[in-house]
Amino acid sequence: MGTRHLICVKKDNEYKIAQYGQWDGYLDGQGKKILSFLKDKKNIEKLKNNLNKIRFIDDVKDKDLIEAYDKNAPQWSNAPDKRTKEQLHWFETYMTRDLSSDILINIADSSDDSILLRNEIAFAGDSLFCEYAYVIDLDKNTFEIFKGFNKNPLDENDRFYAYKQDGEYHPIKLLKTYDLNKLPTEKQLLKLDKDAE
């Protein structure tokens, strides 16, 4: 089901991952998958170790790379796909909106020398469309869960306050923060939606 969401990882006071996802963003979908990923401490260590390989796309610096990719990618569903093996690997492993929480697994398990991602952090400001967000803050050692459709202003100390957009909706609102060493059960996680009603 198309439930748009954002998955973020923060370390050294900056977002290393801010990935848009298209599918199953609700707690019973990506929420459960991220929780399962985080419950394995080896996953967290592998993720930490590979975060230094990541950088966000720079429209100027990466202009040639993006133009080459766009030239080879099919412009419609029945067009020929001329992407190289490397271009397909990059898209399927790190870029497609279909990845959702698999981005965490792919980065944790990556043997690539560098990882180029799109920075979608501003999507947090669009709570009409950003239905859920999940933030792994490795500086604070926390797992934060956010929900969209927020019509109440945020406090300036709230994580996504700076991403306010014009309109009726405010940035996504924090539902719950968990310590990475005291993660909830699936049942506790799924109860957050009922508690927020």
Phi, psi and omega per residue, in radians:
M1 nan 2.441 -3.116
G2 -1.329 1.638 3.057
T3 -2.137 1.770 -3.005
R4 -1.273 2.526 -3.014
H5 -2.726 3.047 -3.126
L6 -2.320 2.380 3.077
I7 -2.145 2.137 -3.062
C8 -2.177 2.575 2.976
V9 -2.277 2.247 -3.140
K10 -2.054 2.360 3.095
K11 -2.664 2.530 -3.119
D12 0.960 0.687 3.076
N13 1.087 0.480 3.042
E14 -2.590 2.651 3.095
Y15 -1.315 2.185 3.081
K16 -1.684 -0.523 3.089
I17 -2.300 2.309 3.031
A18 -2.564 1.390 -2.892
Q19 -1.845 2.212 3.041
Y20 -1.340 2.412 3.040
G21 -2.256 2.565 -3.035
Q22 -1.705 -0.519 -2.899
W23 -2.048 2.485 2.932
D24 0.933 0.776 -3.095
G25 -1.293 -0.193 -3.090
Y26 -1.183 2.951 -3.055
L27 -1.058 -0.646 -3.128
D28 -1.320 -0.126 3.102
G29 -1.866 -1.706 -3.104
Q30 -1.140 -0.559 3.119
G31 -0.992 -0.847 3.125
K32 -1.109 -0.680 -3.116
K33 -1.174 -0.721 3.119
I34 -1.172 -0.731 3.098
L35 -1.010 -0.786 3.125
S36 -1.079 -0.729 3.098
F37 -1.048 -0.794 -3.065
L38 -1.257 -0.431 -3.119
K39 -1.248 -0.296 3.055
D40 -1.662 1.831 -3.054
K41 -1.038 -0.470 3.110
K42 -1.117 -0.632 3.113
N43 -1.076 -0.748 -3.120
I44 -1.118 -0.741 3.136
E45 -1.144 -0.741 3.121
K46 -1.121 -0.704 3.105
L47 -1.081 -0.845 3.118
K48 -0.967 -0.764 -3.083
N49 -1.142 -0.447 -3.089
N50 -1.762 -0.075 -3.117
L51 -1.128 -0.485 3.137
N52 -1.257 -0.166 3.087
K53 -1.448 -0.237 -2.979
I54 -1.566 2.469 2.872
R55 -2.514 2.704 3.124
F56 -1.508 2.638 3.104
I57 -1.049 2.345 3.059
D58 -1.930 2.094 -3.047
D59 -1.003 -0.524 3.138
V60 -1.511 -0.959 -3.088
K61 -1.060 -0.641 -3.049
D62 -1.807 0.303 -3.080
K63 -0.973 -0.834 -3.105
D64 -1.137 -0.716 3.138
L65 -1.086 -0.798 -3.121
I66 -1.184 -0.729 3.119
E67 -1.110 -0.698 3.109
A68 -1.117 -0.726 3.109
Y69 -1.107 -0.874 -3.104
D70 -1.055 -0.618 3.133
K71 -1.131 -0.633 -3.079
N72 -1.564 -0.402 -3.102
A73 -1.305 2.492 3.109
P74 -1.127 2.383 -3.113
Q75 -1.513 -0.248 3.040
W76 -2.594 2.929 -2.932
S77 -1.071 -0.564 -3.095
N78 -1.785 0.208 3.103
A79 -1.394 2.684 3.121
P80 -1.156 2.477 3.131
D81 -1.720 1.945 -3.083
K82 -1.842 0.238 -3.125
R83 -1.131 2.498 3.085
T84 -1.296 2.954 3.091
K85 -1.021 -0.722 -3.135
E86 -1.166 -0.723 3.129
Q87 -1.127 -0.728 3.116
L88 -1.133 -0.732 3.113
H89 -1.035 -0.830 -3.130
W90 -1.045 -0.844 -3.099
F91 -1.130 -0.858 -3.043
E92 -1.269 -0.467 -3.080
T93 -1.594 -0.530 -3.000
Y94 -2.302 -0.271 -2.922
M95 -2.006 -0.554 -3.015
T96 -1.117 2.491 3.121
R97 -1.152 -0.243 -3.110
D98 -1.376 -0.188 -3.077
L99 -1.152 -0.828 -3.031
S100 0.905 -2.238 -3.053
S101 -1.205 -0.241 3.079
D102 -1.099 -0.341 3.077
I103 -1.022 -0.616 -3.140
L104 -1.164 -0.770 3.122
I105 -1.134 -0.793 -3.091
N106 -1.090 -0.675 3.124
I107 -1.289 -0.739 3.120
A108 -1.035 -0.668 -3.083
D109 -1.630 0.046 -3.018
S110 -1.185 2.412 2.989
S111 -1.933 0.124 3.101
D112 -1.197 2.600 3.128
D113 -1.243 -0.576 3.132
S114 -2.510 2.689 -3.101
I115 -2.299 2.123 -3.124
L116 -1.873 2.120 -3.093
L117 -2.141 2.826 3.005
R118 -1.609 2.414 3.112
N119 -1.611 1.871 -3.089
E120 -1.875 0.398 -3.021
I121 -1.024 -0.552 -3.110
A122 -1.123 -0.323 3.115
F123 -1.066 -0.423 3.111
A124 -1.073 -0.390 3.141
G125 -1.397 -0.171 -3.044
D126 -1.892 1.251 -2.990
S127 -1.285 -0.111 2.981
L128 -1.198 -0.619 -3.084
F129 -1.861 -0.543 3.083
C130 -1.448 1.692 -2.998
E131 -1.379 -0.534 3.089
Y132 -2.552 2.756 2.983
A133 -2.574 2.603 -3.120
Y134 -2.264 2.181 -3.106
V135 -2.121 2.128 3.006
I136 -1.756 1.896 -3.116
D137 -1.800 1.793 -3.068
L138 -1.372 -0.248 3.021
D139 -1.299 -0.698 -3.129
K140 -1.657 -0.148 -3.088
N141 1.051 0.811 -3.091
T142 -2.252 2.779 3.003
F143 -2.121 2.005 -3.075
E144 -1.943 2.473 -3.138
I145 -2.110 2.273 -3.096
F146 -2.132 2.704 3.119
K147 -2.297 2.562 -3.125
G148 -1.534 -2.809 -3.079
F149 0.993 0.688 -3.084
N150 -1.626 2.052 3.114
K151 -1.804 0.120 -3.132
N152 -1.847 2.337 3.131
P153 -1.041 2.552 3.054
L154 -1.514 2.780 2.996
D155 -1.396 2.637 -3.086
E156 -1.119 -0.252 3.073
N157 -1.547 -0.125 3.121
D158 -1.215 2.589 -3.012
R159 -0.917 -0.798 -3.008
F160 -1.847 0.336 -3.130
Y161 -0.938 -0.709 -3.037
A162 -1.188 -0.186 -3.057
Y163 -1.754 0.307 3.110
K164 -0.962 2.368 3.080
Q165 -2.040 2.891 3.083
D166 -1.207 2.581 3.078
G167 2.179 -3.064 -3.042
E168 -1.280 -0.500 -3.045
Y169 -1.706 2.503 3.097
H170 -1.749 3.017 3.100
P171 -1.023 2.825 -3.125
I172 -0.966 2.595 -3.018
K173 -1.915 2.419 3.123
L174 -1.143 2.246 3.036
L175 -1.645 -0.799 -3.028
K176 -2.840 2.555 3.024
T177 -2.082 2.284 3.092
Y178 -2.075 2.489 2.960
D179 -1.249 2.418 -3.134
L180 -1.114 -0.348 3.087
N181 -1.581 -0.073 3.136
K182 -2.389 1.036 -3.092
L183 -1.284 2.683 -3.115
P184 -1.350 2.929 2.925
T185 -1.354 2.901 3.061
E186 -1.008 -0.723 -3.124
K187 -1.064 -0.764 3.111
Q188 -1.123 -0.683 3.119
L189 -1.086 -0.847 -3.072
L190 -1.181 -0.428 3.131
K191 -1.212 -0.317 -3.113
L192 -1.034 -0.665 3.122
D193 -1.094 -0.735 3.129
K194 -1.167 -0.696 3.141
D195 -1.147 -0.491 -3.099
A196 -1.415 -0.255 -3.088
E197 -1.248 nan nan
